[in-house]
Amino acid sequence: MFDFEKRLHEIGQQTVLCIGDLMLDEFVYGDVSRISPEAPAPVIAVKRSETVVGGAGNVARNVAAIGARCLFVAMTGEDDAGNALTKAIMAEGGVTAHLVVDPSRATTRKVRFVSEHHSTHLLRADWEAATPASAEIEDMLIATAAELMPRAGAVVLSDYAKGVLTPRVIRAVIDAARRLGKPVVVDPKGHDYAVYRGATMITPNRKELAEATRRRAVTENEVAEAAAGLARSVASEAVLVTRSEEGMTLHVEGAPPVHVPAYPVRVRDVSGAGDTVVAVLGVLLAMGADFESATRAANAAAAVVVGKRGTATVTDAELRHRILPSALFAPEEKIVFDWAVLDERLAEWRRAGLRIGFTNGCFDLLHPGHVKVLADARAACDRLVVGLNSDASTRRLKGDGRPIQTEQARAEVLAAMEAVDLVVVFGEDTPLELIRRVRPSVLVKGGDYKPDEVVGREIVEAAGGEVVLVGLVPGHSTTGMVTRSRKPAKV
């Protein structure tokens, strides 16, 4: 079996070639509280909207999100949606896009109207031209894929039946990959899977499997038998069947079926979960992982994205946290140096309606006084953010010889505490800018402060929050500990 603990760091060295149907996904969120007087239809009071790269583009985004590189080949129309997609995909770090423009067709665009309170999809509006690519466009797609393939460790075909993956393009790509010894993962569409003959791994959902094989696929045994039949009919080494809340079933030629249960998660949105699955499969197979290990990683990744709204991605940290024991990686995932990551975590917590608290300090040598402040701070909120002075700012505040421990060491100790949800390192002398960024509902400091001495008090109270002062534990301070440790021992 694949050793996740030792090898997940290699993800950053992998490159995946993804070819498929690119589309523009838009999500319009709002509240529904009444039915239209004009027709029996709900009225959505729009609150916000999001536009993201979807379809095969979401596969590329997921490959990059977990730290690998993606070479992406797709097609757009010469229209506003195509221009927006081109700009968006080019801005994706880790994705190198090679887009073929077809002026004769419309770029695929899907708009979903979602009840934000219930996370329910009310309506989807589609703009698309699902006709196969012309011979000229096929030539361009095949030539581009052939040029890029030697640089990739695996190939993913993301088929949404919008015209890119014609039988001719599919055949050319699979044959080229086989000649170069590259594994090919297919997210299929339609009923005739013969076009994917020779692919390494095919990933239908249960409904698609039943339609493609014309067999019943409800129970685990039925799914396994249908998957085995599909593998034999298309000469595929493996078939992975996604079964929603029931998990996944993997068939590998010559081995018994493997049923992988789904993680117990709150499902918010399943949009794009299949994209995440094939992206992770592609990256893991590029690393030389066996089919079962790749499947378990994909299952873990899917559990992350269905808990997010919209067409989402999974990060390398989220994947590690799902796959590996939480005690091993959870602390390091709590440490934030990049404030853009802080913004993402805060946004997620706010969407969940959680009360955010904040405290700060140098925390050079952690002692019972620190522990009490942190525990009491966490008791006053749902999520606690701890601002940690960097080495440079600690030195300016405390003088030469401080800190005793580096900022990384101090951050790791704090992150290992159950009371702490996030540690954010800041380089200023005060946490004022960080507090403005966090906008906490609760600001906590030790009882040696007076309310008007607490940095950021005005910001928090102006927003309706509160300042909480926690009583100190007598006889404990880092300065005192340092002083005592430097005194010569009595003989």
VENSUL-V455861 format. One record per backbone hydrogen bond with DSSP energy under -1.0 kcal/mol. NH is the residue of the N-H (numbers start at 1). CO is the residue of the C=O. E is the energy in kcal/mol with one decimal. If there is no record, write none. Layout:
[[NH | CO | E] [NH | CO | E]]
This chain:
[[4 | 2 | -1.2] [7 | 3 | -1.8] [8 | 4 | -2.1] [10 | 7 | -2.2] [11 | 8 | -1.7] [13 | 10 | -2.0] [14 | 11 | -2.1] [16 | 69 | -2.6] [17 | 154 | -2.6] [18 | 71 | -2.9] [19 | 156 | -2.5] [20 | 73 | -1.7] [21 | 158 | -1.6] [23 | 54 | -1.4] [24 | 108 | -2.5] [25 | 52 | -2.5] [26 | 110 | -3.0] [27 | 50 | -2.9] [28 | 112 | -3.2] [29 | 48 | -2.6] [30 | 114 | -1.8] [31 | 45 | -1.7] [36 | 41 | -3.5] [41 | 39 | -2.9] [43 | 34 | -2.3] [45 | 31 | -3.0] [47 | 29 | -3.1] [48 | 29 | -1.7] [50 | 27 | -2.4] [52 | 25 | -3.1] [54 | 23 | -3.1] [56 | 21 | -3.3] [57 | 54 | -1.6] [58 | 55 | -1.4] [60 | 56 | -2.0] [61 | 57 | -2.2] [62 | 58 | -2.1] [63 | 59 | -2.4] [64 | 60 | -2.1] [65 | 61 | -2.4] [66 | 62 | -1.6] [67 | 64 | -1.7] [68 | 63 | -1.7] [69 | 14 | -2.5] [70 | 94 | -2.8] [71 | 16 | -2.6] [72 | 96 | -2.7] [73 | 18 | -2.7] [74 | 98 | -1.4] [76 | 100 | -2.1] [79 | 77 | -1.1] [83 | 79 | -2.5] [84 | 80 | -2.5] [85 | 81 | -2.5] [86 | 82 | -2.5] [87 | 83 | -2.3] [88 | 84 | -2.3] [89 | 85 | -3.0] [90 | 86 | -2.0] [95 | 92 | -1.7] [96 | 70 | -3.0] [98 | 72 | -3.3] [100 | 74 | -2.8] [102 | 76 | -2.9] [105 | 102 | -1.7] [109 | 127 | -2.9] [110 | 24 | -2.9] [111 | 125 | -3.0] [112 | 26 | -3.0] [113 | 123 | -3.0] [114 | 28 | -3.2] [115 | 120 | -3.1] [116 | 30 | -2.9] [119 | 115 | -1.8] [120 | 115 | -1.1] [122 | 113 | -3.3] [123 | 113 | -1.1] [125 | 111 | -3.0] [127 | 109 | -2.9] [133 | 163 | -2.2] [138 | 134 | -2.9] [139 | 135 | -2.2] [140 | 136 | -1.6] [141 | 137 | -2.6] [142 | 138 | -2.8] [143 | 139 | -2.4] [144 | 140 | -2.2] [145 | 141 | -2.4] [146 | 142 | -2.5] [147 | 143 | -1.9] [148 | 144 | -1.8] [149 | 145 | -2.2] [151 | 148 | -2.0] [152 | 149 | -2.0] [153 | 15 | -3.3] [155 | 183 | -2.7] [156 | 17 | -2.9] [157 | 185 | -2.9] [158 | 19 | -2.4] [159 | 187 | -2.1] [166 | 164 | -1.8] [170 | 166 | -2.9] [171 | 167 | -2.4] [172 | 168 | -2.2] [173 | 169 | -2.4] [174 | 170 | -2.7] [175 | 171 | -2.4] [176 | 172 | -2.1] [177 | 173 | -2.5] [178 | 174 | -2.5] [179 | 175 | -2.0] [180 | 176 | -1.4] [182 | 177 | -2.9] [185 | 155 | -2.9] [186 | 201 | -2.7] [187 | 157 | -2.9] [193 | 191 | -1.1] [196 | 193 | -1.8] [197 | 194 | -1.6] [198 | 234 | -2.6] [199 | 196 | -2.2] [201 | 184 | -2.2] [202 | 238 | -1.6] [203 | 186 | -2.5] [206 | 242 | -1.5] [209 | 205 | -2.5] [210 | 206 | -2.2] [211 | 207 | -2.1] [212 | 208 | -2.6] [213 | 209 | -2.2] [214 | 210 | -1.4] [215 | 210 | -1.1] [223 | 219 | -2.6] [224 | 220 | -2.6] [225 | 221 | -2.4] [226 | 222 | -2.4] [227 | 223 | -2.5] [228 | 224 | -2.1] [229 | 225 | -2.1] [230 | 226 | -2.3] [231 | 227 | -2.5] [232 | 228 | -2.0] [233 | 229 | -2.0] [234 | 230 | -1.7] [236 | 231 | -2.0] [238 | 200 | -1.6] [239 | 251 | -2.4] [240 | 202 | -2.7] [241 | 249 | -3.1] [242 | 204 | -1.7] [243 | 247 | -3.2] [246 | 243 | -2.3] [247 | 244 | -1.9] [248 | 260 | -2.6] [249 | 241 | -2.4] [250 | 258 | -3.1] [251 | 239 | -2.9] [253 | 237 | -2.1] [255 | 252 | -2.3] [258 | 250 | -2.4] [260 | 248 | -3.0] [265 | 263 | -1.3] [268 | 306 | -3.3] [269 | 306 | -1.8] [273 | 270 | -2.1] [276 | 272 | -1.6] [277 | 273 | -2.0] [278 | 274 | -2.1] [279 | 275 | -2.0] [280 | 276 | -2.4] [281 | 277 | -2.3] [282 | 278 | -2.5] [283 | 279 | -2.1] [284 | 280 | -2.8] [285 | 281 | -2.7] [286 | 282 | -1.9] [287 | 283 | -1.1] [288 | 285 | -1.3] [289 | 284 | -2.4] [294 | 290 | -2.3] [295 | 291 | -2.3] [296 | 292 | -2.4] [297 | 293 | -2.1] [298 | 294 | -2.3] [299 | 295 | -2.6] [300 | 296 | -1.9] [301 | 297 | -2.3] [302 | 298 | -2.5] [303 | 299 | -1.6] [304 | 300 | -1.1] [305 | 301 | -2.0] [306 | 302 | -2.1] [308 | 305 | -1.7] [312 | 310 | -1.2] [316 | 65 | -1.1] [319 | 315 | -2.2] [320 | 316 | -2.6] [321 | 317 | -2.3] [322 | 318 | -1.7] [323 | 319 | -2.4] [324 | 320 | -2.9] [328 | 325 | -1.6] [329 | 325 | -1.0] [330 | 326 | -2.8] [333 | 329 | -1.7] [334 | 331 | -1.2] [336 | 423 | -3.4] [341 | 338 | -1.1] [342 | 338 | -1.1] [343 | 339 | -2.1] [344 | 340 | -1.6] [345 | 341 | -2.2] [346 | 342 | -2.7] [347 | 343 | -2.4] [348 | 344 | -2.1] [349 | 345 | -2.4] [350 | 346 | -2.7] [351 | 347 | -2.3] [352 | 348 | -1.3] [353 | 350 | -1.7] [354 | 349 | -2.4] [357 | 383 | -3.1] [358 | 442 | -2.0] [359 | 385 | -1.8] [361 | 387 | -1.8] [371 | 367 | -2.0] [372 | 368 | -2.2] [373 | 369 | -2.1] [374 | 370 | -2.6] [375 | 371 | -2.6] [376 | 372 | -2.7] [377 | 373 | -2.4] [378 | 374 | -2.4] [379 | 375 | -1.6] [381 | 378 | -1.3] [382 | 355 | -2.7] [383 | 355 | -1.9] [385 | 357 | -2.6] [386 | 422 | -3.1] [387 | 359 | -3.0] [388 | 424 | -2.8] [389 | 361 | -1.7] [390 | 426 | -2.3] [394 | 390 | -2.4] [395 | 391 | -2.3] [396 | 392 | -1.9] [397 | 393 | -1.9] [398 | 394 | -3.2] [399 | 395 | -2.1] [402 | 399 | -1.5] [410 | 406 | -2.7] [411 | 407 | -2.5] [412 | 408 | -2.3] [413 | 409 | -2.0] [414 | 410 | -2.1] [415 | 411 | -2.8] [416 | 412 | -1.4] [417 | 414 | -1.8] [420 | 417 | -1.2] [421 | 384 | -1.9] [422 | 384 | -1.5] [423 | 334 | -3.0] [424 | 386 | -2.8] [425 | 336 | -2.0] [426 | 388 | -2.4] [435 | 431 | -2.8] [436 | 432 | -2.2] [437 | 433 | -1.6] [438 | 434 | -2.7] [439 | 435 | -3.0] [441 | 356 | -2.6] [442 | 356 | -1.5] [443 | 466 | -2.5] [444 | 358 | -3.0] [445 | 468 | -2.1] [447 | 470 | -2.7] [449 | 446 | -1.7] [453 | 450 | -2.3] [454 | 451 | -1.1] [457 | 454 | -1.8] [460 | 456 | -2.2] [461 | 457 | -2.9] [462 | 458 | -2.2] [464 | 461 | -1.7] [465 | 460 | -2.9] [466 | 441 | -2.3] [468 | 443 | -2.9] [470 | 445 | -2.9] [476 | 473 | -1.2] [481 | 477 | -2.0] [482 | 478 | -2.6] [483 | 479 | -2.6] [484 | 480 | -2.5] [485 | 481 | -2.0] [486 | 482 | -1.2]]
